[in-house]
Amino acid sequence: MQQTPAATEQLDDPEMGSTWFYSIVGIIIFIVFCLAVSVLFFDVKGDFVEERVIEETPTLSAPLRLEQKGLLGQYGSYTETVDDKTVERIRIPIERAIELKAAQSK
């Protein structure tokens, strides 16, 4: 017995209208999906940053900062421990320190 070759059917090209329709719908769905993922990502990222960033200055450091700024403008002395020895240091106003440093660099 001899086998006959399988009959091949000729397939017609798909209709152009439906191909275009499904392509455009697929592209629109893909774009909407990408935009939705982006919105969700940046919304979550924004919440994450807002939780961790503190924009207010702490109330405890405000008086300390004022005290330090006051010390920058006046003469004084303080002690410091260096290599297990107590050393007395002299504090000068910041403007005077700038003048001395500028004179040294000339």
N, CA, C and O atoms as a DFTB+ gen file, in Angstrom:
424 C
 N C O
     1  1       0.807      -1.160       0.000
     2  2       0.000       0.000       0.000
     3  2       0.869       1.249       0.000
     4  3       1.846       1.411       0.731
     5  1       0.446       2.041      -0.822
     6  2       1.188       3.274      -0.979
     7  2       0.441       4.383      -0.249
     8  3      -0.779       4.515      -0.351
     9  1       1.219       5.181       0.494
    10  2       0.594       6.275       1.233
    11  2       0.558       7.515       0.359
    12  3       1.505       7.841      -0.357
    13  1      -0.543       8.168       0.447
    14  2      -0.651       9.404      -0.315
    15  2      -0.203      10.550       0.557
    16  3      -0.460      10.554       1.761
    17  1       0.452      11.505      -0.023
    18  2       0.891      12.633       0.793
    19  2      -0.303      13.356       1.385
    20  3      -1.376      13.430       0.787
    21  1      -0.081      13.888       2.584
    22  2      -1.158      14.589       3.288
    23  2      -1.566      15.803       2.477
    24  3      -0.738      16.550       1.958
    25  1      -2.818      15.960       2.395
    26  2      -3.321      17.100       1.635
    27  2      -3.103      18.366       2.447
    28  3      -3.452      18.432       3.625
    29  1      -2.546      19.328       1.829
    30  2      -2.316      20.596       2.521
    31  2      -3.362      21.577       2.066
    32  3      -3.664      21.731       0.883
    33  1      -3.892      22.227       3.065
    34  2      -4.890      23.234       2.750
    35  2      -4.215      24.578       2.650
    36  3      -3.268      24.871       3.380
    37  1      -4.687      25.355       1.781
    38  2      -4.136      26.690       1.668
    39  2      -4.892      27.568       2.645
    40  3      -6.118      27.669       2.611
    41  1      -4.101      28.216       3.539
    42  2      -4.710      29.098       4.522
    43  2      -4.731      30.497       3.973
    44  3      -3.745      30.975       3.412
    45  1      -5.841      31.138       4.135
    46  2      -5.938      32.516       3.694
    47  2      -5.266      33.427       4.707
    48  3      -5.188      33.093       5.889
    49  1      -4.790      34.553       4.260
    50  2      -4.244      35.549       5.160
    51  2      -5.353      36.046       6.060
    52  3      -6.502      36.161       5.633
    53  1      -5.004      36.351       7.340
    54  2      -6.042      36.875       8.222
    55  2      -6.538      38.224       7.714
    56  3      -5.857      38.932       6.973
    57  1      -7.708      38.536       8.131
    58  2      -8.279      39.800       7.692
    59  2      -7.499      40.952       8.290
    60  3      -7.101      40.920       9.454
    61  1      -7.290      41.959       7.482
    62  2      -6.501      43.084       7.934
    63  2      -7.209      43.845       9.049
    64  3      -6.541      44.307       9.974
    65  1      -8.475      43.992       9.003
    66  2      -9.214      44.761      10.012
    67  2      -9.065      44.178      11.402
    68  3      -8.801      44.909      12.357
    69  1      -9.230      42.871      11.526
    70  2      -9.120      42.265      12.866
    71  2      -7.684      42.290      13.367
    72  3      -7.456      42.460      14.565
    73  1      -6.715      42.124      12.479
    74  2      -5.312      42.171      12.886
    75  2      -4.962      43.550      13.438
    76  3      -4.327      43.660      14.487
    77  1      -5.368      44.580      12.745
    78  2      -5.119      45.943      13.223
    79  2      -5.829      46.191      14.544
    80  3      -5.255      46.788      15.454
    81  1      -7.063      45.743      14.656
    82  2      -7.835      45.958      15.886
    83  2      -7.135      45.327      17.088
    84  3      -6.937      45.989      18.107
    85  1      -6.758      44.044      16.977
    86  2      -6.113      43.354      18.092
    87  2      -4.745      43.959      18.404
    88  3      -4.343      44.007      19.566
    89  1      -4.037      44.414      17.390
    90  2      -2.733      45.048      17.625
    91  2      -2.892      46.348      18.408
    92  3      -2.175      46.588      19.380
    93  1      -3.828      47.177      17.983
    94  2      -4.031      48.458      18.663
    95  2      -4.540      48.243      20.081
    96  3      -4.083      48.921      21.001
    97  1      -5.467      47.325      20.280
    98  2      -5.973      47.038      21.629
    99  2      -4.842      46.509      22.508
   100  3      -4.752      46.894      23.674
   101  1      -3.988      45.652      21.993
   102  2      -2.859      45.122      22.761
   103  2      -1.880      46.220      23.150
   104  3      -1.385      46.235      24.277
   105  1      -1.598      47.132      22.239
   106  2      -0.690      48.243      22.536
   107  2      -1.284      49.150      23.610
   108  3      -0.584      49.572      24.530
   109  1      -2.574      49.446      23.491
   110  2      -3.232      50.304      24.495
   111  2      -3.206      49.644      25.867
   112  3      -2.923      50.309      26.863
   113  1      -3.494      48.362      25.936
   114  2      -3.476      47.648      27.225
   115  2      -2.059      47.660      27.806
   116  3      -1.889      47.845      29.011
   117  1      -1.056      47.468      26.972
   118  2       0.325      47.477      27.443
   119  2       0.709      48.846      27.990
   120  3       1.341      48.934      29.043
   121  1       0.340      49.909      27.294
   122  2       0.666      51.267      27.752
   123  2      -0.041      51.579      29.068
   124  3       0.563      52.150      29.977
   125  1      -1.312      51.208      29.175
   126  2      -2.052      51.439      30.421
   127  2      -1.413      50.672      31.570
   128  3      -1.307      51.192      32.681
   129  1      -0.990      49.445      31.311
   130  2      -0.334      48.647      32.344
   131  2       0.966      49.305      32.800
   132  3       1.231      49.394      33.999
   133  1       1.775      49.765      31.850
   134  2       3.050      50.422      32.206
   135  2       2.812      51.693      33.005
   136  3       3.519      51.957      33.978
   137  1       1.832      52.475      32.608
   138  2       1.524      53.699      33.355
   139  2       1.027      53.382      34.761
   140  3       1.394      54.064      35.718
   141  1       0.205      52.365      34.889
   142  2      -0.312      51.986      36.216
   143  2       0.824      51.528      37.122
   144  3       0.861      51.898      38.296
   145  1       1.736      50.742      36.608
   146  2       2.879      50.281      37.416
   147  2       3.738      51.467      37.824
   148  3       4.199      51.529      38.964
   149  1       3.963      52.411      36.911
   150  2       4.764      53.594      37.231
   151  2       4.106      54.428      38.319
   152  3       4.774      54.870      39.254
   153  1       2.810      54.643      38.203
   154  2       2.087      55.429      39.207
   155  2       2.160      54.754      40.561
   156  3       2.410      55.410      41.572
   157  1       1.947      53.460      40.590
   158  2       2.017      52.732      41.867
   159  2       3.418      52.805      42.460
   160  3       3.573      53.004      43.665
   161  1       4.435      52.645      41.625
   162  2       5.813      52.671      42.125
   163  2       6.150      54.028      42.718
   164  3       6.650      54.100      43.841
   165  1       5.884      55.110      41.984
   166  2       6.266      56.425      42.474
   167  2       5.397      56.886      43.626
   168  3       5.847      57.687      44.446
   169  1       4.162      56.406      43.715
   170  2       3.318      56.744      44.857
   171  2       3.859      56.085      46.121
   172  3       3.929      56.716      47.176
   173  1       4.235      54.834      46.012
   174  2       4.802      54.125      47.169
   175  2       6.142      54.736      47.540
   176  3       6.443      54.896      48.723
   177  1       6.953      55.080      46.542
   178  2       8.255      55.683      46.817
   179  2       8.085      57.034      47.510
   180  3       8.843      57.358      48.424
   181  1       7.100      57.823      47.085
   182  2       6.842      59.119      47.715
   183  2       6.421      58.962      49.164
   184  3       6.872      59.715      50.027
   185  1       5.558      57.986      49.440
   186  2       5.157      57.734      50.829
   187  2       6.350      57.307      51.663
   188  3       6.485      57.711      52.818
   189  1       7.209      56.496      51.083
   190  2       8.399      56.007      51.781
   191  2       9.303      57.176      52.163
   192  3       9.812      57.226      53.283
   193  1       9.505      58.111      51.244
   194  2      10.364      59.263      51.509
   195  2       9.721      60.172      52.547
   196  3      10.412      60.663      53.439
   197  1       8.413      60.408      52.453
   198  2       7.733      61.288      53.405
   199  2       7.810      60.743      54.828
   200  3       7.869      61.518      55.783
   201  1       7.809      59.435      54.980
   202  2       7.881      58.842      56.315
   203  2       9.258      59.037      56.936
   204  3       9.372      59.140      58.158
   205  1      10.295      59.091      56.126
   206  2      11.646      59.123      56.656
   207  2      12.295      60.502      56.657
   208  3      13.312      60.694      57.324
   209  1      11.749      61.446      55.947
   210  2      12.323      62.787      55.896
   211  2      11.593      63.680      56.884
   212  3      10.374      63.835      56.820
   213  1      12.343      64.255      57.785
   214  2      11.773      65.153      58.782
   215  2      12.211      66.551      58.406
   216  3      13.403      66.859      58.413
   217  1      11.254      67.395      58.079
   218  2      11.599      68.729      57.625
   219  2      11.638      69.747      58.756
   220  3      12.211      70.824      58.591
   221  1      11.061      69.441      59.863
   222  2      11.067      70.374      60.981
   223  2      12.397      70.283      61.722
   224  3      12.968      69.202      61.861
   225  1      12.881      71.425      62.194
   226  2      14.093      71.394      63.002
   227  2      13.718      70.911      64.400
   228  3      12.714      71.351      64.959
   229  1      14.494      70.035      64.950
   230  2      14.177      69.527      66.287
   231  2      14.191      70.655      67.315
   232  3      15.061      71.526      67.278
   233  1      13.241      70.637      68.215
   234  2      13.127      71.702      69.204
   235  2      14.252      71.651      70.227
   236  3      14.592      72.675      70.821
   237  1      14.827      70.487      70.439
   238  2      15.906      70.384      71.423
   239  2      17.201      71.022      70.914
   240  3      17.995      71.515      71.715
   241  1      17.424      71.021      69.615
   242  2      18.691      71.543      69.108
   243  2      18.654      73.055      68.882
   244  3      19.712      73.661      68.716
   245  1      17.493      73.677      68.869
   246  2      17.416      75.121      68.617
   247  2      18.149      75.929      69.698
   248  3      18.951      76.793      69.345
   249  1      17.915      75.692      70.987
   250  2      18.675      76.457      72.000
   251  2      20.181      76.165      71.952
   252  3      20.999      77.062      72.155
   253  1      20.530      74.923      71.685
   254  2      21.947      74.569      71.593
   255  2      22.605      75.298      70.423
   256  3      23.728      75.788      70.548
   257  1      21.915      75.370      69.294
   258  2      22.454      76.065      68.124
   259  2      22.633      77.560      68.408
   260  3      23.631      78.151      67.996
   261  1      21.676      78.170      69.105
   262  2      21.806      79.581      69.473
   263  2      22.987      79.797      70.411
   264  3      23.727      80.772      70.272
   265  1      23.163      78.890      71.362
   266  2      24.294      78.995      72.285
   267  2      25.629      78.877      71.539
   268  3      26.572      79.615      71.827
   269  1      25.702      77.953      70.588
   270  2      26.937      77.780      69.820
   271  2      27.230      78.994      68.952
   272  3      28.386      79.398      68.824
   273  1      26.192      79.582      68.351
   274  2      26.399      80.792      67.548
   275  2      26.884      81.943      68.421
   276  3      27.702      82.750      67.982
   277  1      26.392      82.025      69.643
   278  2      26.850      83.057      70.566
   279  2      28.304      82.869      70.944
   280  3      29.043      83.844      71.074
   281  1      28.727      81.617      71.122
   282  2      30.118      81.339      71.478
   283  2      31.074      81.656      70.340
   284  3      32.247      81.933      70.590
   285  1      30.608      81.624      69.096
   286  2      31.479      81.932      67.960
   287  2      31.910      83.395      67.934
   288  3      32.923      83.727      67.319
   289  1      31.162      84.265      68.588
   290  2      31.453      85.686      68.512
   291  2      32.132      86.255      69.732
   292  3      32.218      87.477      69.853
   293  1      32.619      85.437      70.644
   294  2      33.224      85.991      71.857
   295  2      34.478      85.210      72.257
   296  3      34.674      84.060      71.865
   297  1      35.316      85.877      73.051
   298  2      36.510      85.245      73.580
   299  2      36.126      84.346      74.751
   300  3      35.096      84.561      75.391
   301  1      36.943      83.351      75.028
   302  2      36.694      82.475      76.158
   303  2      37.769      81.407      76.233
   304  3      38.716      81.398      75.447
   305  1      37.606      80.510      77.189
   306  2      38.554      79.402      77.324
   307  2      37.776      78.154      77.716
   308  3      36.670      78.220      78.254
   309  1      38.388      77.034      77.430
   310  2      37.775      75.754      77.773
   311  2      38.884      74.735      77.950
   312  3      40.011      74.946      77.503
   313  1      38.560      73.623      78.607
   314  2      39.552      72.564      78.815
   315  2      39.172      71.365      77.967
   316  3      38.002      71.117      77.675
   317  1      40.203      70.633      77.584
   318  2      40.011      69.484      76.714
   319  2      41.001      68.415      77.134
   320  3      42.122      68.739      77.526
   321  1      40.619      67.160      77.063
   322  2      41.510      66.065      77.410
   323  2      42.144      65.522      76.138
   324  3      41.457      65.069      75.222
   325  1      43.495      65.579      76.104
   326  2      44.245      65.095      74.949
   327  2      45.302      64.136      75.466
   328  3      46.156      64.522      76.265
   329  1      45.253      62.890      75.018
   330  2      46.210      61.858      75.449
   331  2      46.295      61.781      76.970
   332  3      47.390      61.784      77.531
   333  1      45.177      61.713      77.621
   334  2      45.059      61.617      79.080
   335  2      45.631      62.825      79.810
   336  3      45.936      62.728      80.999
   337  1      45.782      63.946      79.141
   338  2      46.232      65.185      79.768
   339  2      45.158      66.235      79.566
   340  3      44.517      66.282      78.516
   341  1      44.961      67.068      80.559
   342  2      44.005      68.156      80.450
   343  2      44.723      69.374      79.892
   344  3      45.716      69.844      80.447
   345  1      44.193      69.873      78.778
   346  2      44.809      71.012      78.095
   347  2      43.797      72.153      78.092
   348  3      42.618      71.957      77.797
   349  1      44.285      73.356      78.427
   350  2      43.396      74.516      78.397
   351  2      43.528      75.180      77.031
   352  3      44.630      75.464      76.562
   353  1      42.396      75.417      76.415
   354  2      42.360      76.039      75.088
   355  2      41.719      77.421      75.195
   356  3      40.913      77.684      76.087
   357  1      42.096      78.292      74.268
   358  2      41.522      79.639      74.216
   359  2      40.648      79.730      72.971
   360  3      41.031      79.317      71.877
   361  1      39.476      80.278      73.180
   362  2      38.527      80.444      72.075
   363  2      38.516      81.914      71.660
   364  3      38.401      82.804      72.503
   365  1      38.638      82.162      70.348
   366  2      38.590      83.542      69.846
   367  2      37.385      83.669      68.917
   368  3      36.889      82.668      68.399
   369  1      36.910      84.907      68.705
   370  2      35.769      85.079      67.797
   371  2      36.108      84.627      66.375
   372  3      37.258      84.704      65.942
   373  1      35.113      84.168      65.680
   374  2      35.326      83.604      64.350
   375  2      35.883      84.645      63.371
   376  3      36.696      84.313      62.508
   377  1      35.439      85.921      63.508
   378  2      35.953      86.958      62.612
   379  2      37.452      87.144      62.800
   380  3      38.193      87.307      61.830
   381  1      37.894      87.119      64.056
   382  2      39.320      87.285      64.355
   383  2      40.115      86.087      63.827
   384  3      41.226      86.253      63.324
   385  1      39.556      84.897      63.938
   386  2      40.243      83.695      63.428
   387  2      40.390      83.777      61.917
   388  3      41.413      83.358      61.376
   389  1      39.388      84.307      61.225
   390  2      39.467      84.464      59.773
   391  2      40.561      85.464      59.412
   392  3      41.329      85.238      58.476
   393  1      40.632      86.562      60.147
   394  2      41.664      87.568      59.879
   395  2      43.054      86.993      60.074
   396  3      43.943      87.233      59.258
   397  1      43.258      86.218      61.172
   398  2      44.571      85.630      61.413
   399  2      44.932      84.616      60.337
   400  3      46.080      84.562      59.896
   401  1      43.980      83.826      59.916
   402  2      44.233      82.815      58.892
   403  2      44.546      83.488      57.551
   404  3      45.418      83.023      56.817
   405  1      43.848      84.570      57.231
   406  2      44.113      85.300      55.989
   407  2      45.494      85.936      56.021
   408  3      46.185      85.970      55.002
   409  1      45.909      86.448      57.199
   410  2      47.234      87.050      57.318
   411  2      48.324      86.006      57.160
   412  3      49.380      86.311      56.606
   413  1      48.104      84.790      57.624
   414  2      49.082      83.717      57.490
   415  2      49.267      83.297      56.040
   416  3      50.369      82.925      55.637
   417  1      48.214      83.353      55.268
   418  2      48.301      82.866      53.879
   419  2      48.954      83.855      52.939
   420  3      49.254      83.506      51.797
   421  1      49.189      85.105      53.392
   422  2      49.828      86.115      52.531
   423  2      51.302      85.923      52.441
   424  3      51.983      86.688      51.758
